[in-house]
Amino acid sequence: MVFSSLLFTFIFLPLVTGLFYLSKEKYRNYVLLVASFLFYAYGEPEFVYVMLLSILINYCFALLVNRANTAGQKNQAKLCLFLDVALNLALLFVCKYLNFAISIGNALFQKELPMADITLPIGISFFTFQALSYVIDVYYERVNVQKNPLYIALYISFFPQLIAGPIVRYHSIEEQITKRVYSVNKFGEGTQRFLLGFCKKILLSNHLAVVAEGIRGMDVHTASPSLLWLGSICYSLQIFYDFSGYSDMAIGLGKIFGFEFEENFNYPYISRSVTEFWRRWHISLGQWFRDYVYIPLGGSKVCVPRHILNLLIVWLLTGIWHGANYNFVVWGLIYFCLLVLEKYAVKPEQRKSGLLRILWQAVTLLCVNFAWVIFNSLHLKDGIRYCLAMIGYYHIPFEIMNEQLLKYMREYGFFLLAGLVFATPAAKKIGSVLSRNRMSAYAADLLLPICYGIAFLWAVSFLILGAHNPFIYFNF
């Protein structure tokens, strides 16, 4: 079940919300827990067993780690933590990476081992990382162990962020699980945030996807570079509105049920460097790797070769986290190379020249765009060929007045322009300026709900017509 569907929006969500607020406060968490399992079971019920196994493993090992810590048995606590990490990664490996490993083994040793008949459980990377962070934080005594297994089950399975994040850390909602604030204003804010994400997904991401996928399916050896650039830009915006739209909906749903989740995106395409881009894009994943991999390895407070090795490990893992394919590994390595270049050669934050900073910002956006081409490719060689065709490697003329390009612009140019505008804080700044004037603020307060309502009905009309509607990050 996806958030941007008629079933979820008009049946599942109203029923769960109504039942939640009609229940006594002490039963509300259990309403959410049952709803979360029903949400996850929709379509593929057998995946629930994988999630239940993850919940059981991490609940039990957190208790064991806490008991050993309390008794002062640090070695035993460390062993329990090691076993927990090993079991979590083994579960993730079998479900997500086993066939990739078999294909690598077959290629290296000239074997023909059969592939395992395993379907990837939706959102396994997200809920595995959440569960791991909980046990690790218990080990380091950053959070108190939770003895109620149903509360841990809710933390790991809570449906707003279960499928595609953000990756919620237990310390951020530890108190909220048992004690939350409910108000009409908070409910209204949550509804507005959900509608924002809903419209981002359906009106922007889905329409940009038609252009990106249509152009990706062309023969790059004969396609105009201008058309390929249009496709790559549309995909860069598509994946942003797809994922940030889902995060908006998750944060909004959390507010509706009394939870406060941290932000997951902060206008990444205005970044002036690659480092800044990854502080603004998928913030929860970047923070997870920083806190549980990069800093434990020594971070940047080590010698240069070790620092470079730390970056290599983090970005190899980041690439592999996204999927079992060579293109994701190369995508991660691209960012590793860019970050090493940035930190040890370019150093944009130390440059006094505004021109050099602007130049590096342009280079950052170009590299991000090329990296998305690799990320979006079915096979690594396809992505490389697409990138080569974009820079004219196949000697196809760069035709700005290409007939197909003009056709796409006539049909989808509005969505591309809107996507470019809303990828910057321009609209937010305009709203901030208007809010300073009393009359303008009053008009904005009156018109904003109407605008949201119109946009929502427009988006729903596309769902009724059966518009293209998958979430990219459901694959991870």
N, C-alpha and C positions, 0 to 999 in steps of 0.2 A: 504494500500500500504506500502510495506517495502522497505527500502533503498537497501537491498541486493536482489533485484529482477530485472529481465530483463526489466520489464515495467518501473520501476523508473529509472534505470541506462541508458537505451538507448532511452527512449521516453520522460518521464516526465521531468527529469532533463535537458537534452539538450534543450527542448522546452522552459522551464521556464528561463534557463540561457540566451538563445538567445534573448528571448523577453525582459528580464530584461536589458540587455546591449544595445539593440536597442532602448529602450525607453528613453525619456528625464529623467534627474535625478529627477525632481519633481514628476514623475509618477512611479518611480521604487518601492517605498514602496507599492503602490496600486497593482502593478503586483505581488509582494510577498504575499500580503494579499489575493488576489483572488486565487493564486496558493495554499496557505495554506488551504483555505477552500475546494478547489477541492481535495487536498491531503487527508484531513481528511474525506471528504464525500465519498471517494472511498470505496466501499464495504458496508458501513453502513451509508447512508445519514442522517438518523434520529438522529444520534449522534451530528450532527452539531447544532441542536437546543439546546442541553444541553450546548455545548460550548458557543453558542450565549447568552444563559441565564446567564452563568457565567460572560461573558464579560460585559453585560448590568448591572448586579448587582454591579460589582466591579467598573466600570466606574462611575456610579451614586453615589455610597457611597463615593468614593474618592473625588468627587466634594463637597458632603455634609460635609465630614470631614474637607476638606480644608476651606470651607466657615465658619464653626464653629470655626476653629483655628484662622482664620483671624480676626473674630469678638471677639476673646478672650473668647469664650464660650466653655471652656474645657469639661464641663459635657455633653454638647450636642455632642461635637466631640467624646467623649468616648462612648456615647450611639450609635451614628452612627457606630462607629467601632465595638461595640458589636453586633449590628444587622447584619453588614456585615459578621463578623466571623460566627455568628449563621446560616445565610442563606447559606454560603459556605459549612459549615460542614453538614447542613441539606441536601443539594444537594448531597454531597459526601456520606452521610449515606444512603440515599434512593437508590442511584445507586449501591453502593458497599457493604453496611453492613446490609441492611434491612433483607435479608433472613438469615444471620448469627444470627441476633438478634432474629428473629422468632424461629429459631432452638433452641437457648438457652432458650427462654421462654417456648417452648413446653417441653423441657427436665426438666426444673425446676418446672413447674406447671402441668405437665402431660396433656398437651393439644395437639390438632392436628390441629393447625391453618395452613391453606394452605400457601405455599410459593408464593411470588410475582413473576409475570412473567416479570422480568427485566433483560435485557442484560447489562453487564458492559460496559460503554463507554470507548473506548481505551484511555489510557493516562490521565484519569480524575484526578488521584492523582497528577500528575505532573502539569497540568495546573491550578488546584485548588490552589496548594501551591504557584505557581508563582503569581496568582491573589491576594491571601491573603497577600503575602509579599509586594506587591505594595501598598495596602491600609494601611497596618500597617506602612510602611515607610512614607506615606503621613501624617498619624496621628502624628508620631514623628518628622515630618518636616525634614526627612533625604533626601527626594526627592521633587521636585516640582510636583504639580498635572498636569497631562496631559489633556488638554481640548479638544484635537482632538480625538474623539472616535475611529477613524480608526487606529490611532497610538497605542492606548491601545489594540485594536483588534489584531494588528500585533504582539505586544509584547506577548500576551497570546497565539496566534494561530500559530506563526511562525513555519513552518513545519519542519525545521531541528531538533529542540529540543522539538517538541510538544508531541510526543508519548512516549518517554522514557528518556527525559532529555538531558543534565543536567538541573537542576532547575535554570533558569537564573533569577537573581535579577534585578529589574528595574533600580537601581542605576548604575549597570554595563553597561547598554546599553542606558541610558537616552539620552545622547548626540548623540550616534550612530544612533538612529532612524532618526534623522533629518540631521545629518552631519557625513558622513563616508568617509574613505579614500579608493580609489580603485587604484590598481596597478597590473602590470603583475606579479611581484614577489609574491604579496599577493594571487593572483589567483592561481599561481603555487603551493604555499605552501598549499592552501586550497585543491587543487586537489590531491596533494601528501598525505595529511592527510586523505582525504576521501578514497583514494585507500588503505591506511594502515588499516583503520577500516574495509573496505570491505573484504580485505584478511584475517584479524583476524577472522571475522565472518564466512566466507565460508570455508576457508582452515583449521582453527583450531577449532573454536567453534562447527561447524556443524559435523565435524568428531569425535570430542571427545564426542558429544552428542549421537552418535550411540552406543558407548561403554557404556556410563553412563546409557542410557535408556534401553539398552539390559540387563544389569546386574540388574538394579532396578526392572525389571519385573520378576526376578527369585525368587524362593522360598528360603527365607533366612534361613529356617530351615535345608536345605540340601546343600546350596551353600558353597563353600570353602571360608573361611575368606580372603584369598589372593585375590580372585576374587572380593569380596565385597570392599576390599580396593582399588583395581584398579578402580572400578566403582565410588567410592567416590572421589578419586583423579581426575579422568576425569571430574566429575561434577564440582569440585572446579575450575578447569581450564576452563571448558565450560562456566560457568556463568561469569567468569572474561573476557574471550575473547568475549562473547556475549555482555555484557554490556559496557565494555571499547571499543569494536569495534564500537558499536552504538555511543558512546560518541565521538570517533575519527571522525566518519562520520559527526556527528552533528557539531563539531568544524570546520571541513574542509569545510562543506557547508556554515557555517557562514562566513568564510573567503572569499569564492567565491563571496558572496553577500555583502562583506564589513564589516561584524560584527566580533568582537573579543569576543569569549566566554571563560570563565575560565575553567581550567582543572578539570576533574572529577575523574581521577585515577592517582596514582603515585606509581606504583609497590607495591601493598599492601602485596604481599606474601613474601616480604623481611622484614616485620615488626618485631621488637623485643619485642613488647608488644601488648596487645589488644587495648590499647589507641592509639598507633601508627597505628595499622591496620585501625581504624576508622578515622584516619586523612588522610589515603591514599585511602580508599575505598569509592566510591560514595560521594565524597567530598562535592558536592553541597547539598545533603540531610543532611549530618552531620552538615554542617554550618547552614542550615535552622533551624534544631531543637535546635542547640546551641543558635542562636540569637533570636529565637522567642518563645522558650519554656524554655530551661535550664537557660539562664541568667536572664530572667524575674522572674523565680522562686527563684532566689538567687544564682544559680550556686554552686560553691564550697565555696563561702564566707559566709557560714552559719555554724551552729553547725553540728556535725557529723550525728545525726539522720535525720535532715532536708536535708542534702546533699544526704544521702542514699535514702530518699524519692524522691528527685529531679531526681536522676538517675533512680529510679524505674518508675517514670512517663514518662520520656523521652524514656526509652527502651520499655515500654509497648506500647507507641504511635508509636515508630519506627517499632515494630513488627506488630501492627495492620495496619499501613500504607501500609505494603507490601501485605496484603490480609486478607480476612474475613475467617479465619480458625484457629483452635487451634494450629496447628503447627507453624504458624507465631508468635503467642503470646508466645509460649514456646521458639522459636528461639530468640525473643527479651529478654526474661527473662534469657536465658543462658548468653547473653552478659552483662546483668545487674549484675548477680552473679559474672562473671569473672572480671568485672570492679571494683566492691566493693572489691573483694579479692585482686586485683592488687593494688588498691589505699590505702588500709588499712592494708594489710598483707605482700604482696610480695614486693611492691615498687621497681620494677626493675631498675628504673632510679637512685636510691640511692645506689644500690649495687656496691661495689668496685670489687668484685670477677667477673672476666670474665666468669668463669664456670657457676655461677648462672644466669648471663644474657643470656648465650647461652642456658642453660636449660629452662629458661622461654620463650625464643624465640621458642624452640621446642614445649613446652606446648601450646603456642599461636597458632602455625600452626596446631597442633593436634586438639585443641578445635574448631578452625575455620572450619576444615574439618568435624568434627562430627556435628557441627552446620549446615553446608550445607546439611548434610544428612537429618536432621529434616526439614529444609527449603524446600527441594526437594520432600518431601513425600506427597502423596495424603491425607493421614490421619496420625495423630500424632502417633497412635499405630504402623503403618508401619515403621515410622522413628525410633521409639524406638527399634523395633525388629531388624531392619537393624544394628543399632549401637551395640546392644548386640551380634549379629552374628559376627560383625567385631572383637570383642574381645574374640571370641570363646565360648560364652555362651551356644551354642547348641551342643558343643563337636564335631564339624566337624573339621577334620585335616586341618592344615594350609599348603596346598600343593602349593609350589612355581612352581612346574612343572605341574600344572593343565592343562589339554588338552585345555579347553576353554580359559584359560588365555593366553596360548601360541598362540592360534589362533588369539585372539584380538591383541596381541603384534605383530604378523606377519603382520596383516592387518593395524593396526593403531598405531604401535609403533613409527613410524616416527613423526606422529602428536603429540603424547604424549611427545616425546623428545623435539620437537620444542616448544611445549607449555610450558614445564618446563624452557627451555632456555630463551624464550622471556618474561617470567613472571619476569625475573630479568633484571637489567640494563646492563647485560654483553655485548649485541650487541651495545648498546649506548656507552659504554666505549671504545669498540674496535674502533668504528667510531670516537670517540673523539681523540684517540691516533693516528689514521691514518691521521686525519685532520691536525696534527701538522707538518707532512712531506709534503712538497710542491707537490712532484710527487704523493704521495699516495692520497692526497686531490684531485688532478686533476683527477686521475683515478676513485676515488669514485664519484666525480661529474658526470663523464661520464657514469659509470656503474650503478649508483643508479636508474636513470630513466628506464634503460633497465630492471633491476631486478624488479622494480615495474610493468612495462608493462607485463613481463612474468608471474609474480604472479597474476596479474589481469586477464590475459587471461586464466590461469589455473583455477582460481576461477570461471570465467564465464562458463567454460566448465562443471563444476559441476551443475551450474544453468540450463544449457541447458539439462543436463541429468536428471533434476528434483530432485536434492538432497534435503534432509531434511533441512528446512530453516526457522523455526520460531524464533522470538525474545522472550526470557524469560520475559523481563521486560515489554512487551506489556500487560501482565496480570495485571499490577499494576497501 
